Amino acid sequence: MKILMIINSFYPLMGGAEKQAERLSSELINKNKDVFVTVITRHYRGLKRREFVSGIEVIRLPAIGPGKLKPLTFLIYCFLYLLLKNKKYDVLHAHSLSLGGFAVALFGKIFNKPAISKIAGGGSSKGCEAINMYCAGGLKRWRLNYIKKNISKVIAISDAINSDLKKLGFSENTIERINNGISMERNNTKSSDVLSLSNSFDVYVYTGRYELIKGTDILLKAWYGTSEDFRKSSKLVLMGKGSIDVQSLIKDGSVINMGYVENTEEYLVQGNYFILPSRYEGISNALLEAIKNNNFVIASNVGGNKDIIKNGLSGFIFEKESVSDLISKLELTKKIERKEKEDLIASSYSHLDANFNLNKISESYKQLYKRVIEEK
């Protein structure tokens, strides 16, 4: 079985969608001797045109021109590649909807191949990427309608995305509900800085982009809305980068801005707290990593967060954009007994292993590939 994946960027340019594409591809190859994966992505200066990454064949095609011409030229080069190589592949799989989903739906129709598109991030307070395409109107809405009519399967990674797709008229036969996956193997190397902090303070960690969509501003407002006693016994560790000037919002030594960190799992020390204050989420890789490393989670009630954390049963959920509710949940962490905290952490880990284990997720994709090939 030979899979062609299309994604805007790929290793070493790794965001959430790229991490999931790399994880899934590697797992499929490592588990199955009969599965081969090629990733087509944009070429960026300094990167090789073709190489193998963790057994994955990566082909980087040109995206030429200013602004909006780049996606169009990339699409043309993808078509030219498939014109020559389409017989080599059994399934076309995109890792975004707007460009990738349209590309595989179009190429699938031209070359008579099953086409799958996963809806990753790209959402807003309105909803997922598909909702944004519909609301944008014009060409984007036309592309959405084309995808809806011609795609074999569209992957919903959360119940919220699944609901959005149904609202837009995607048939139940077209929607496939598959979670993002994570390897359950832990990174046992931990940051000595955070380990030492954990000996003296309750440590709360945020890792992600410093952007409004991620709720970084909400987190800092809530943090400084807690009591002075709370902050004296606590540290908030921030890791990331983005358009929000986090440093200018820090008022005292209770907040530590680490900036961009390459391997954030080293900072996810068991028993610490992980905060995800997003205004929108698909399925957060950072959240999966935090749970895998036995962190206690406090997350907003948006998107896939609600699929992973049940309030009071496997962590705390707060109302999105509610600074007061987040303050309440932060201060509640000081009141729960150690045994209750450990039970909540264990519950979230068990749920993760049962529903987001990469080994199981890759098998779901393999079976999906087999079905769409047989149905074509």
C-alpha positions as CSV (number, residue, x, y, z in Angstrom):
1,M,0.0,0.0,0.0
2,K,1.5,3.3,-1.1
3,I,0.2,6.6,0.4
4,L,0.9,10.1,-0.9
5,M,0.5,12.8,1.7
6,I,0.3,16.5,0.8
7,I,1.1,19.1,3.4
8,N,2.1,22.8,3.2
9,S,5.3,22.3,5.2
10,F,7.1,19.4,6.8
11,Y,10.2,18.5,8.8
12,P,12.2,20.4,9.9
13,L,9.4,23.1,9.9
14,M,7.2,21.5,12.5
15,G,3.9,22.8,13.7
16,G,1.0,20.8,15.1
17,A,-0.2,19.4,11.8
18,E,3.4,18.6,10.7
19,K,4.0,16.7,13.9
20,Q,0.9,14.6,13.4
21,A,1.8,13.9,9.8
22,E,5.3,12.9,10.7
23,R,4.1,10.7,13.7
24,L,1.5,9.0,11.6
25,S,3.7,8.3,8.6
26,S,6.6,7.0,10.8
27,E,4.2,4.7,12.7
28,L,2.6,3.3,9.5
29,I,6.0,2.6,8.0
30,N,7.5,1.1,11.2
31,K,4.5,-1.2,11.9
32,N,3.8,-2.3,8.4
33,K,6.3,-3.7,5.9
34,D,3.7,-3.3,3.1
35,V,3.1,0.4,3.7
36,F,5.1,3.1,2.0
37,V,4.6,6.9,2.5
38,T,5.7,9.8,0.4
39,V,5.2,13.3,1.6
40,I,4.9,16.1,-0.9
41,T,5.5,19.6,0.6
42,R,6.7,23.0,-0.4
43,H,10.4,23.6,-1.0
44,Y,12.0,26.2,1.3
45,R,15.5,27.6,0.8
46,G,18.2,25.5,2.3
47,L,16.3,22.3,2.3
48,K,16.8,19.3,0.1
49,R,14.5,18.7,-2.9
50,R,14.2,15.0,-1.9
51,E,15.3,13.1,1.2
52,F,14.2,10.4,3.6
53,V,13.1,11.4,7.1
54,S,12.5,8.6,9.5
55,G,11.9,6.3,6.6
56,I,9.4,8.7,4.9
57,E,10.2,9.9,1.4
58,V,9.9,13.7,1.4
59,I,9.7,15.5,-1.9
60,R,9.7,19.3,-1.8
61,L,8.2,21.0,-4.8
62,P,8.5,24.7,-5.8
63,A,6.0,27.3,-4.6
64,I,6.9,30.3,-6.7
65,G,5.7,33.9,-6.8
66,P,4.5,36.6,-4.4
67,G,1.7,36.1,-1.8
68,K,-1.3,34.1,-3.1
69,L,0.5,32.9,-6.2
70,K,2.6,30.5,-4.1
71,P,-0.2,28.1,-3.2
72,L,-1.3,28.1,-6.9
73,T,2.1,27.3,-8.2
74,F,2.6,24.6,-5.6
75,L,-0.7,23.1,-6.7
76,I,0.4,23.1,-10.3
77,Y,3.7,21.4,-9.4
78,C,1.8,18.8,-7.4
79,F,-0.4,18.1,-10.4
80,L,2.7,17.8,-12.7
81,Y,4.3,15.3,-10.2
82,L,1.1,13.2,-10.1
83,L,0.8,13.3,-13.9
84,L,4.1,11.4,-14.0
85,K,3.8,9.4,-10.8
86,N,0.1,8.8,-10.1
87,K,0.3,5.0,-10.8
88,K,2.8,4.7,-8.0
89,Y,0.2,5.6,-5.3
90,D,-3.0,3.9,-3.9
91,V,-4.3,6.8,-1.8
92,L,-4.0,10.6,-1.7
93,H,-4.1,12.0,1.9
94,A,-4.0,15.8,2.7
95,H,-3.3,17.3,6.1
96,S,-5.4,20.4,5.7
97,L,-8.7,21.2,4.0
98,S,-8.5,24.6,2.2
99,L,-5.6,23.8,-0.2
100,G,-4.6,20.2,0.5
101,G,-8.2,18.9,0.7
102,F,-9.0,20.7,-2.6
103,A,-5.9,19.3,-4.2
104,V,-6.5,15.7,-3.3
105,A,-10.2,15.9,-4.2
106,L,-9.3,17.4,-7.6
107,F,-6.4,15.0,-8.3
108,G,-8.4,12.0,-7.0
109,K,-11.1,12.8,-9.6
110,I,-8.6,13.3,-12.4
111,F,-6.4,10.2,-11.6
112,N,-9.2,8.0,-10.2
113,K,-7.7,7.7,-6.7
114,P,-9.3,7.7,-3.3
115,A,-8.8,11.1,-1.6
116,I,-8.7,11.8,2.1
117,S,-8.4,15.1,3.9
118,K,-7.7,15.6,7.6
119,I,-8.9,18.8,9.2
120,A,-6.1,19.9,11.5
121,G,-5.9,23.4,13.0
122,G,-6.8,26.5,11.1
123,G,-9.9,27.2,13.1
124,S,-11.2,30.3,14.9
125,S,-13.8,31.2,17.4
126,K,-16.4,30.5,14.6
127,G,-15.4,26.9,14.3
128,C,-13.0,24.6,12.4
129,E,-11.2,25.3,9.1
130,A,-14.3,24.2,7.1
131,I,-16.5,26.7,8.9
132,N,-14.0,29.5,8.1
133,M,-13.9,28.5,4.4
134,Y,-17.7,28.7,4.3
135,C,-17.8,32.1,6.1
136,A,-15.1,33.5,3.8
137,G,-17.5,33.0,0.8
138,G,-16.2,33.4,-2.8
139,L,-13.5,31.1,-3.9
140,K,-13.0,29.5,-0.5
141,R,-16.7,28.5,-0.3
142,W,-16.5,27.2,-3.9
143,R,-13.5,25.0,-2.9
144,L,-15.4,23.8,0.1
145,N,-18.4,22.7,-2.0
146,Y,-16.0,21.0,-4.5
147,I,-14.4,19.1,-1.7
148,K,-17.8,18.1,-0.2
149,K,-18.9,16.6,-3.5
150,N,-15.6,14.9,-4.5
151,I,-13.6,13.8,-1.4
152,S,-13.7,10.2,-0.4
153,K,-13.3,10.8,3.3
154,V,-12.7,13.8,5.5
155,I,-11.2,13.2,8.9
156,A,-12.7,14.9,12.0
157,I,-10.2,14.9,14.8
158,S,-12.7,16.1,17.5
159,D,-16.4,15.9,18.2
160,A,-16.6,19.7,17.6
161,I,-15.1,19.4,14.1
162,N,-17.4,16.4,13.5
163,S,-20.4,18.6,14.4
164,D,-19.2,21.5,12.2
165,L,-18.9,19.2,9.2
166,K,-22.4,17.9,9.6
167,K,-23.7,21.5,9.9
168,L,-22.0,22.2,6.5
169,G,-23.8,19.3,4.8
170,F,-21.0,16.7,4.7
171,S,-22.6,13.3,4.7
172,E,-22.1,10.9,7.5
173,N,-20.6,8.4,5.0
174,T,-17.9,11.0,4.1
175,I,-16.9,11.9,7.7
176,E,-14.5,9.7,9.5
177,R,-13.9,10.4,13.2
178,I,-10.2,9.6,14.0
179,N,-8.3,11.2,16.9
180,N,-4.8,12.6,16.7
181,G,-2.3,10.2,18.0
182,I,0.7,10.2,20.3
183,S,3.4,7.7,21.2
184,M,3.0,6.6,24.8
185,E,6.7,6.2,25.2
186,R,7.9,8.9,27.7
187,N,10.9,11.1,27.4
188,N,12.6,10.5,30.8
189,T,15.1,13.3,30.4
190,K,13.7,16.2,32.4
191,S,14.8,19.9,32.7
192,S,16.9,20.4,35.8
193,D,15.5,23.9,36.0
194,V,11.9,22.8,36.3
195,L,12.8,19.9,38.5
196,S,14.4,22.3,41.0
197,L,11.4,24.6,40.8
198,S,9.1,21.7,41.5
199,N,10.9,21.1,44.8
200,S,10.0,24.5,46.2
201,F,6.8,25.6,44.2
202,D,3.7,24.4,42.6
203,V,4.7,24.7,38.9
204,Y,2.1,25.6,36.2
205,V,3.2,25.3,32.6
206,Y,2.0,26.7,29.3
207,T,3.6,25.7,26.0
208,G,2.3,27.0,22.7
209,R,2.1,30.1,20.5
210,Y,1.8,33.5,22.2
211,E,-1.3,34.4,20.2
212,L,-4.9,35.5,21.0
213,I,-6.3,32.3,19.5
214,K,-4.3,30.4,22.1
215,G,-5.5,32.6,25.0
216,T,-2.1,33.6,26.3
217,D,-3.6,37.0,27.3
218,I,-6.3,35.3,29.3
219,L,-3.8,33.1,31.1
220,L,-1.7,36.1,32.3
221,K,-4.8,38.1,33.3
222,A,-6.0,35.1,35.3
223,W,-2.6,34.5,36.9
224,Y,-2.4,38.0,38.2
225,G,-6.0,37.8,39.4
226,T,-5.1,35.0,41.8
227,S,-4.3,35.8,45.4
228,E,-0.8,37.0,46.5
229,D,-0.5,33.8,48.7
230,F,-1.2,31.7,45.6
231,R,1.5,33.4,43.6
232,K,4.1,33.2,46.4
233,S,3.8,29.4,46.4
234,S,3.6,29.0,42.6
235,K,5.5,29.6,39.4
236,L,4.1,29.9,35.9
237,V,6.5,28.7,33.2
238,L,5.7,30.0,29.7
239,M,7.3,28.4,26.6
240,G,6.7,29.7,23.1
241,K,6.8,32.6,20.7
242,G,4.3,34.7,18.8
243,S,2.8,38.2,18.3
244,I,1.9,38.8,21.9
245,D,4.7,40.5,23.8
246,V,4.5,38.3,26.9
247,Q,7.5,39.9,28.6
248,S,5.7,43.2,28.8
249,L,2.8,41.5,30.6
250,I,4.9,39.9,33.3
251,K,4.7,41.9,36.6
252,D,6.7,39.8,39.0
253,G,9.0,36.8,39.5
254,S,6.1,34.3,39.7
255,V,6.1,34.1,35.9
256,I,9.1,32.8,34.0
257,N,9.2,33.3,30.2
258,M,11.4,30.7,28.6
259,G,10.7,31.8,25.0
260,Y,10.8,29.1,22.3
261,V,11.9,25.7,23.6
262,E,12.8,22.9,21.1
263,N,11.8,19.9,23.2
264,T,9.0,20.9,25.5
265,E,8.5,17.4,26.9
266,E,11.6,17.9,29.0
267,Y,9.8,20.6,30.9
268,L,6.6,18.5,31.5
269,V,7.6,17.1,34.9
270,Q,5.2,14.6,36.5
271,G,2.7,16.1,39.0
272,N,3.1,19.7,37.7
273,Y,0.1,21.6,36.2
274,F,-0.5,22.2,32.5
275,I,-2.7,25.1,31.4
276,L,-4.3,25.3,27.9
277,P,-6.4,28.6,27.8
278,S,-7.2,28.5,24.0
279,R,-10.1,30.3,22.3
280,Y,-10.1,27.5,19.7
281,E,-8.5,24.1,19.5
282,G,-8.6,21.1,17.2
283,I,-6.6,18.5,19.2
284,S,-3.6,20.1,20.9
285,N,-0.3,18.2,20.6
286,A,0.9,20.0,23.7
287,L,-2.1,18.8,25.7
288,L,-1.5,15.2,24.6
289,E,2.2,15.5,25.6
290,A,1.3,17.0,29.0
291,I,-1.1,14.1,29.8
292,K,1.4,11.5,28.7
293,N,3.9,13.0,31.1
294,N,1.4,12.9,34.0
295,N,0.7,16.6,34.3
296,F,-2.6,17.8,35.9
297,V,-4.5,19.6,33.1
298,I,-6.6,22.9,33.3
299,A,-8.1,23.6,29.8
300,S,-10.7,25.8,28.2
301,N,-14.0,24.2,27.1
302,V,-13.3,24.4,23.4
303,G,-12.8,21.9,20.5
304,G,-11.0,18.8,21.3
305,N,-10.1,19.8,24.8
306,K,-13.6,18.6,25.9
307,D,-13.0,15.2,24.2
308,I,-9.8,14.7,26.3
309,I,-10.6,16.3,29.7
310,K,-13.8,15.8,31.8
311,N,-14.2,18.5,34.4
312,G,-13.5,17.1,37.9
313,L,-13.0,13.6,36.6
314,S,-9.7,13.9,34.7
315,G,-8.7,17.5,35.2
316,F,-10.4,21.0,35.2
317,I,-12.3,22.6,32.4
318,F,-13.0,26.3,32.5
319,E,-15.3,28.5,30.3
320,K,-13.4,29.9,27.4
321,E,-12.3,33.6,27.7
322,S,-13.5,33.6,31.3
323,V,-10.7,35.1,33.4
324,S,-12.7,34.6,36.6
325,D,-13.4,31.0,35.9
326,L,-9.8,30.3,35.2
327,I,-8.8,32.1,38.4
328,S,-11.3,29.9,40.3
329,K,-9.8,26.7,38.7
330,L,-6.2,27.8,39.5
331,E,-7.0,28.4,43.1
332,L,-8.9,25.2,43.3
333,T,-5.7,23.3,42.6
334,K,-4.4,24.4,46.0
335,K,-7.4,22.8,47.7
336,I,-7.5,19.3,46.3
337,E,-5.9,16.5,48.2
338,R,-2.8,14.8,46.9
339,K,-4.7,11.5,46.4
340,E,-7.5,13.2,44.4
341,K,-4.9,14.9,42.2
342,E,-3.1,11.6,41.5
343,D,-6.4,9.9,40.7
344,L,-7.4,12.7,38.2
345,I,-4.0,12.5,36.6
346,A,-4.3,8.7,36.3
347,S,-7.8,9.0,34.8
348,S,-6.6,11.4,32.1
349,Y,-3.6,9.1,31.3
350,S,-5.9,6.1,31.0
351,H,-8.2,7.9,28.6
352,L,-5.3,9.1,26.5
353,D,-3.9,5.6,26.2
354,A,-7.3,4.1,25.3
355,N,-8.2,6.8,22.7
356,F,-5.1,8.6,21.4
357,N,-2.4,6.0,21.5
358,L,-0.5,6.3,18.2
359,N,-0.3,2.6,17.7
360,K,-4.1,2.3,17.7
361,I,-4.6,5.5,15.6
362,S,-2.2,4.3,12.9
363,E,-4.2,1.0,12.7
364,S,-7.4,3.0,12.2
365,Y,-5.8,4.9,9.3
366,K,-4.5,1.6,7.7
367,Q,-8.0,0.1,7.9
368,L,-9.5,3.3,6.4
369,Y,-7.0,3.2,3.5
370,K,-7.9,-0.4,2.8
371,R,-11.6,0.5,2.8
372,V,-11.4,3.5,0.4
373,I,-9.2,1.5,-2.0
374,E,-11.7,-1.3,-2.1
375,E,-14.6,1.1,-2.5
376,K,-13.0,3.0,-5.4
